[in-house]
Amino acid sequence: MTQLRANPPHHSPEPAPANASRLDRFFKISFRGSTVGREVRGGVTTFVAMCYIVLLNPLILGASADITGARLTTEQVTTATALAAGITTILMGLIGNAPLALAAGLGVNGVVAFQMAPAMTWAQAFGLVVLEGVCIVLMAVSGVRERIINAIPMPLKVAITVGIGLYIALVGLVSAGFVTRTPDAANSTVPVRMGIGGHLVGWPIAIFCIGLLLMIVLISRAVPGAVLISILVATVLAIVVNSVFHVGGWGLVVPNVPEHVVASPDFSLLGDIDLFGGFGSAGIATATVFLFTLVLSGFFDAMGTITSVSEEAGLVKDGRVEGMGRILLVDGIGAFAGGVTGSAPNTVFLESAAGVGEGARTGLASVVTGGLFTATLFLTPIAAVVPAQAAAPALVVIGGMMMAQCARIPWRDLDFAIPVFLTIALIPFTYSITNGIGAGLVAYVLIKVGKGQWREIGWLLGILAVVFACYFGIEGIMPWL
């Protein structure tokens, strides 16, 4: 297994071997120091780590009604989620040639369900999602999006990677139940705690701990397929334990042997959109704020994830991600596809790092992941077998590895120390990559302006700081609109 390192080696500009297959040459597999086997393992690992979205997204979108009282069915959203994830992830592999998987974005799907839908119909809400995709695609095609990414100072880019590492680890710990919210958090000085009542109790937590320890040992011994092996072992163990003891506390996915293997997809949401109706139902100002929120969140969440995962995959050279323009284009198409299919905006998933940790370095891994999502259209019962406690150890381990990037941060440079800290801290503390990036940029620009060095920041970062200031104060600005 190719392990994550603080500074992954860059690819030497050597052509593929003369006897390389067309598959090797197309995806640059040998050029990037990988093999077909590693790419397949990485693609499967990424899918296993993020297939929960096929089950979680229907719960989120199905929990809300639109302005007419209509609700989406589980069958509709499950099909839309798997379809959009499959198509966009395969496109990322073929066009972007990067080990990055896309699916309905957590957080933004909540905006669609609980903020947008109550103010308009579902078709109008998904129409705004399509418009978000159009905006992001235009920014990618024009080069504006890549220029913004390249304008961000390197220490802040590294901070994004570190912050996302903490975020990934926290997501894994919370989804496994190792870290939980304090019930009376409003009256307590401790917002989160370990396990239940400060103690680790129950078989689900035991399965998580076993999987995590197994993964740590296998990775330390450089066992090929360590991440995937650990997930599969933990899943089988969970199924056995649940069959024997019939325990609860698994969360969304209960590890049972499925009664059925095949399920029929429901494509009724496909193409059911109203592009501009939302501006009439919710009002021009409100709909515009919704669109602004979607674009900003989709833009910077993806930027942070793409940069950090690409860094771990060794695809960053001189501070720039290889093929960034094509990657950003596909990410924009993902948001568009999410609206057209009715699954919420699709974006690059943090769980792609799990596949990178398994050795994925090219788009072939994404094609494998996308193919599995496509198969899930008909095999949803199988995807419902892997519990969070079996997949979460991968997020914790990969998140820990990404912390190694801290060594590249110039902590003694006071121009960067606080902005970098805010970026690292707020990404996991607020469960938002966008919040962390925004806080870091605003602080950095403010420091430069305060020192009279405003010329050093450039006009682009200045505009971004103003945009993020508006983003953070949007609730206060809304009444004036």
C-alpha positions in Angstrom: 0.0 0.0 0.0 1.2 3.5 -0.8 1.0 5.4 2.4 0.2 9.1 2.9 3.2 11.2 3.6 3.8 14.8 4.7 5.3 15.6 1.3 4.3 13.1 -1.3 6.8 12.8 -4.2 6.0 14.7 -7.3 5.8 12.8 -10.6 8.9 12.9 -12.7 8.3 14.0 -16.3 9.0 10.6 -17.8 6.8 9.0 -20.4 4.9 5.8 -19.7 6.8 2.6 -20.5 6.8 1.5 -24.1 4.8 -1.6 -23.3 2.3 0.3 -21.2 -1.4 -0.5 -21.9 -3.8 2.0 -23.3 -5.5 2.1 -19.8 -2.1 2.9 -18.2 -1.3 5.7 -20.7 -4.8 7.2 -20.6 -4.9 7.5 -16.8 -1.1 8.0 -16.4 -1.0 5.1 -13.9 2.7 4.3 -14.1 3.6 7.9 -14.5 2.0 8.6 -11.1 3.7 5.6 -9.5 0.6 3.5 -9.1 -0.8 0.2 -10.4 -4.1 -0.9 -11.7 -4.6 -3.0 -8.5 -4.0 0.0 -6.3 -6.4 2.1 -8.2 -9.1 -0.6 -8.0 -8.6 -1.0 -4.3 -8.6 2.7 -3.8 -11.8 3.1 -5.8 -13.6 0.3 -3.8 -12.3 1.8 -0.5 -13.7 5.2 -1.3 -17.0 3.8 -2.3 -17.2 1.7 0.9 -16.3 4.8 3.0 -19.0 7.1 1.4 -21.8 4.8 0.3 -23.7 5.8 3.4 -24.7 8.9 1.5 -27.1 6.8 -0.6 -29.0 6.1 2.7 -28.4 9.4 4.5 -29.4 11.9 1.7 -32.9 10.4 1.4 -33.4 10.9 5.2 -32.3 14.5 5.0 -34.3 15.5 1.9 -37.3 13.4 3.0 -37.5 15.1 6.4 -38.8 18.3 5.0 -41.9 19.3 2.9 -41.9 22.0 0.3 -44.2 25.1 0.2 -47.1 22.9 -1.0 -46.6 20.3 1.7 -45.2 17.7 -0.8 -42.5 15.3 0.4 -39.9 13.3 -1.5 -40.0 9.5 -1.2 -37.0 7.4 -0.1 -37.1 5.6 -3.4 -37.0 8.8 -5.4 -34.0 10.3 -3.5 -32.1 7.0 -3.3 -32.2 6.6 -7.0 -31.3 10.3 -7.6 -28.4 10.1 -5.1 -26.8 7.0 -6.6 -27.4 8.2 -10.2 -25.8 11.6 -9.7 -22.9 10.2 -7.7 -22.2 7.5 -10.3 -22.3 9.8 -13.3 -20.3 12.7 -11.8 -17.6 10.5 -10.2 -17.0 8.6 -13.5 -16.7 12.0 -15.3 -14.1 13.1 -12.7 -12.1 10.0 -13.5 -12.4 10.4 -17.3 -12.1 14.2 -17.5 -10.3 15.2 -14.3 -8.1 12.1 -14.0 -8.1 12.5 -10.2 -9.0 10.1 -7.4 -11.9 12.3 -6.3 -15.4 11.0 -5.8 -18.5 13.2 -5.8 -21.9 12.8 -4.2 -24.7 14.9 -2.7 -22.9 17.3 -0.4 -23.7 17.1 3.3 -24.6 20.5 4.7 -25.8 21.9 1.4 -28.4 19.2 1.1 -29.6 20.5 4.5 -29.9 24.0 3.0 -32.0 22.6 0.2 -34.2 20.6 2.5 -34.7 22.9 5.5 -34.3 26.4 4.1 -35.1 26.4 0.4 -37.9 23.8 0.1 -40.2 25.4 2.7 -40.1 28.6 0.6 -40.7 27.1 -2.8 -41.6 23.8 -4.5 -39.1 21.0 -4.8 -38.8 21.6 -8.6 -38.0 25.2 -8.0 -35.4 24.3 -5.3 -33.7 21.9 -7.6 -33.9 24.6 -10.3 -31.7 26.9 -8.1 -29.3 24.0 -7.6 -29.0 23.8 -11.4 -28.3 27.5 -11.5 -25.6 27.1 -8.9 -24.0 24.5 -11.1 -24.2 26.8 -14.1 -22.5 29.6 -12.1 -19.7 27.3 -10.9 -19.2 25.8 -14.4 -18.9 29.3 -15.9 -16.4 30.3 -13.2 -14.4 27.1 -14.0 -14.4 27.6 -17.8 -13.5 31.3 -17.5 -10.5 30.4 -15.3 -11.8 32.7 -12.5 -12.2 29.8 -10.0 -8.6 28.5 -10.6 -7.2 32.1 -10.3 -8.9 32.5 -6.9 -7.5 29.2 -5.7 -4.0 30.1 -6.9 -4.3 33.6 -5.2 -4.6 32.0 -1.8 -1.2 32.0 0.0 0.4 28.6 0.4 0.4 28.6 4.3 -3.4 29.0 4.2 -3.7 26.2 1.6 -1.7 23.9 3.9 -3.9 25.0 6.8 -7.0 23.9 4.8 -5.5 20.4 4.5 -4.8 20.2 8.2 -8.2 21.6 9.1 -9.9 19.1 6.8 -7.8 16.3 8.4 -9.2 17.2 11.8 -12.7 17.5 10.2 -12.4 14.0 8.7 -11.3 12.5 12.0 -14.1 14.3 13.9 -16.7 13.1 11.4 -15.4 9.6 11.8 -15.5 9.7 15.6 -19.0 11.2 15.7 -20.5 8.9 13.1 -19.1 5.9 15.1 -20.5 7.2 18.3 -17.1 7.5 19.9 -17.7 11.2 20.3 -21.3 12.4 21.1 -23.1 15.6 21.9 -23.7 16.5 25.5 -27.5 16.3 26.0 -27.6 19.5 28.1 -24.9 21.3 26.0 -26.7 24.6 26.5 -26.2 24.3 30.3 -22.8 22.6 30.2 -19.3 23.9 29.6 -18.6 20.7 27.7 -20.4 20.5 24.3 -19.2 17.0 23.4 -18.2 13.9 25.3 -16.7 10.5 24.8 -19.3 7.8 24.1 -22.4 7.7 26.2 -22.1 9.5 29.5 -18.4 9.8 29.1 -17.9 6.0 28.7 -17.4 3.7 25.8 -20.3 1.2 26.0 -21.8 -1.4 23.6 -20.9 -3.6 20.7 -21.0 -0.9 18.0 -18.3 1.1 19.8 -16.3 -2.1 20.3 -16.5 -2.8 16.6 -15.2 0.7 15.8 -12.3 0.3 18.2 -11.4 -3.1 16.8 -11.5 -1.8 13.2 -9.5 1.2 14.1 -6.8 -0.7 15.9 -6.6 -3.3 13.1 -6.3 -0.6 10.6 -3.5 1.1 12.5 -1.5 -2.1 12.8 -2.0 -3.1 9.1 -1.0 0.4 7.9 2.0 0.5 10.2 3.1 -2.9 8.6 2.5 -1.5 5.1 0.0 -4.3 4.3 -1.5 -3.8 0.8 -5.2 -3.1 1.1 -5.0 -2.3 4.8 -7.9 0.2 4.8 -10.2 -2.0 2.8 -9.3 -5.1 4.7 -10.1 -3.4 8.0 -13.5 -2.1 6.8 -14.5 -5.5 5.5 -13.3 -7.4 8.6 -15.2 -4.9 10.9 -18.3 -5.2 8.7 -18.3 -9.0 8.9 -17.7 -8.9 12.6 -20.6 -6.4 13.0 -23.0 -8.6 11.1 -22.0 -11.6 13.2 -22.4 -9.7 16.5 -25.7 -8.2 15.5 -27.0 -11.6 14.4 -26.0 -13.2 17.7 -26.8 -10.5 20.2 -29.4 -8.3 18.4 -27.8 -5.1 19.8 -28.9 -1.5 19.0 -27.0 1.7 18.7 -25.7 1.2 15.2 -27.1 4.4 13.8 -28.3 4.8 10.3 -27.1 1.5 8.9 -27.8 -1.7 10.9 -25.4 -4.6 9.8 -27.9 -7.2 8.8 -27.7 -9.7 6.0 -30.0 -8.2 3.4 -33.3 -10.0 2.6 -33.2 -8.8 -1.0 -30.2 -8.1 -3.2 -31.8 -6.2 -6.1 -34.1 -3.2 -5.8 -35.9 -1.3 -8.6 -34.8 2.4 -9.1 -37.3 5.3 -9.3 -36.3 8.0 -11.8 -39.4 10.2 -11.3 -37.3 13.2 -10.1 -35.0 13.2 -13.1 -35.4 16.4 -15.0 -38.3 17.7 -12.8 -36.9 21.2 -12.3 -38.2 24.8 -12.5 -35.2 27.1 -13.1 -36.5 30.5 -12.2 -39.8 29.7 -10.3 -38.1 30.0 -7.0 -37.5 33.7 -7.5 -41.3 34.2 -7.7 -42.2 31.9 -4.8 -39.5 33.0 -2.3 -38.9 36.5 -3.6 -36.0 37.8 -5.6 -33.9 38.8 -2.6 -34.4 35.6 -0.7 -33.8 33.3 -3.7 -30.7 35.3 -4.5 -29.4 34.8 -1.0 -30.1 31.0 -1.3 -28.2 30.9 -4.6 -25.3 32.9 -3.2 -25.1 30.5 -0.2 -25.1 27.5 -2.5 -22.4 28.9 -4.8 -20.1 30.1 -2.0 -20.4 26.8 0.0 -20.0 24.6 -3.1 -17.1 26.7 -4.3 -14.9 26.7 -1.2 -15.9 23.3 0.2 -14.8 21.7 -3.0 -11.7 23.9 -3.2 -10.5 22.8 0.2 -11.3 19.1 -0.4 -9.7 19.0 -3.8 -6.5 20.8 -2.6 -6.0 18.7 0.5 -6.8 15.3 -1.1 -4.7 16.1 -4.2 -1.8 17.1 -1.9 -2.0 13.7 -0.2 -2.1 12.0 -3.6 1.1 13.8 -4.7 -0.8 15.7 -7.4 0.3 19.2 -6.3 3.4 20.8 -7.8 4.6 24.4 -7.1 1.4 24.9 -5.1 -0.9 24.0 -8.0 -3.1 20.9 -8.5 -2.4 19.0 -11.7 -5.4 19.3 -14.0 -7.2 21.7 -11.7 -9.2 23.4 -14.5 -10.7 20.0 -15.6 -11.3 19.0 -12.0 -13.1 22.2 -11.2 -15.2 21.9 -14.4 -16.4 18.4 -13.3 -17.1 19.7 -9.8 -19.4 22.3 -11.4 -21.1 19.7 -13.5 -21.6 17.8 -10.3 -23.7 20.6 -8.8 -25.6 20.8 -12.1 -26.3 17.1 -12.1 -27.4 17.1 -8.5 -30.2 19.6 -9.5 -31.2 17.7 -12.6 -31.5 14.4 -10.8 -33.1 15.8 -7.7 -30.3 14.7 -5.2 -29.0 18.1 -4.1 -25.6 19.6 -5.3 -22.9 17.0 -5.8 -19.4 17.9 -4.7 -16.1 16.2 -4.0 -16.2 14.1 -0.8 -13.7 14.1 2.0 -13.9 10.3 2.0 -11.9 10.4 -1.3 -8.9 10.5 1.1 -9.7 7.0 2.2 -9.1 5.8 -1.4 -5.9 7.9 -1.6 -4.7 6.3 1.6 -5.2 2.9 -0.1 -2.9 4.0 -3.0 -5.3 5.7 -5.5 -3.5 8.3 -7.6 -5.5 8.5 -10.8 -9.0 8.8 -12.3 -9.2 5.0 -12.7 -10.1 4.9 -9.0 -12.9 7.4 -9.6 -14.2 5.3 -12.5 -14.3 2.3 -10.2 -16.1 4.3 -7.4 -18.6 5.7 -9.9 -19.3 2.3 -11.4 -20.1 1.0 -7.9 -22.4 3.9 -7.3 -24.1 3.2 -10.6 -24.6 -0.5 -9.6 -26.1 0.7 -6.3 -29.1 1.9 -8.4 -30.1 -1.7 -8.4 -28.2 -3.0 -5.4 -29.2 -0.6 -2.6 -29.8 -3.4 0.0 -26.1 -4.4 -0.3 -24.9 -0.8 0.3 -27.0 -0.8 3.4 -24.8 -3.5 5.1 -21.7 -1.5 6.0 -22.3 0.3 9.4 -20.7 3.6 10.2 -18.6 1.9 12.9 -16.9 -0.2 10.2 -16.1 2.7 7.8 -15.3 5.4 10.3 -11.8 4.1 11.3 -10.7 5.0 7.8 -11.7 8.6 8.3 -9.9 8.8 11.7 -6.7 7.3 10.4 -6.5 9.3 7.1 -7.4 12.5 9.1 -4.5 11.8 11.4 -2.1 11.3 8.5 -3.2 14.7 7.0 -2.0 16.4 10.2 1.6 15.8 9.1 1.2 18.9 6.9 1.5 21.1 10.0 5.3 20.8 9.6 5.0 23.0 6.4 3.3 25.9 8.2 5.5 29.0 9.1 4.2 29.3 12.6 6.7 32.0 13.6 5.4 34.3 10.8 2.8 36.4 12.7 1.1 37.4 9.4 0.0 33.7 9.0 -0.1 32.3 12.5 -3.5 33.5 13.5 -5.2 33.1 10.1 -3.8 29.6 9.8 -5.0 28.7 13.3 -8.5 30.1 12.6 -8.7 28.0 9.4 -7.5 24.8 11.1 -9.8 25.3 14.1 -13.0 26.5 12.6 -13.3 23.8 9.9 -13.9 21.0 12.4 -15.4 23.2 15.2 -18.1 24.6 12.9 -18.4 21.5 10.7 -17.8 23.7 7.6 -14.8 24.0 5.3 -16.2 27.3 4.0 -16.3 28.8 7.4 -12.7 27.9 8.1 -11.4 29.2 4.8 -13.4 32.4 5.1 -12.2 33.2 8.6 -8.6 32.6 7.7 -8.8 34.8 4.6 -10.6 37.7 6.4 -8.0 37.6 9.2 -5.1 37.5 6.8 -6.4 40.4 4.7 -7.2 42.4 7.9 -3.6 41.8 9.2 -2.1 43.0 5.9 -4.3 46.1 5.8 -3.6 46.9 9.4 0.1 46.8 8.7 -0.2 49.1 5.7 0.7 46.2 3.4 -2.6 46.1 1.5 -0.8 46.0 -1.9 0.6 42.6 -1.0 -2.8 40.9 -0.8 -3.9 41.8 -4.3 -7.4 42.8 -5.4 -8.7 39.3 -5.7 -8.1 38.4 -2.1 -9.5 41.8 -1.1 -12.7 41.0 -2.9 -12.9 37.5 -1.4 -12.5 39.0 2.1 -15.4 41.4 1.5 -17.5 38.5 0.1 -16.8 36.3 3.2 -17.6 39.2 5.5 -21.0 39.5 3.8 -21.3 35.7 4.1 -20.7 35.7 7.8 -23.1 38.6 8.3 -25.8 37.4 5.9 -28.4 37.1 8.7 -27.9 40.7 9.7 -28.0 41.8 6.1 -31.1 39.9 5.2 -33.6 42.3 6.9 -32.2 45.2 4.9 -32.8 43.3 1.7 
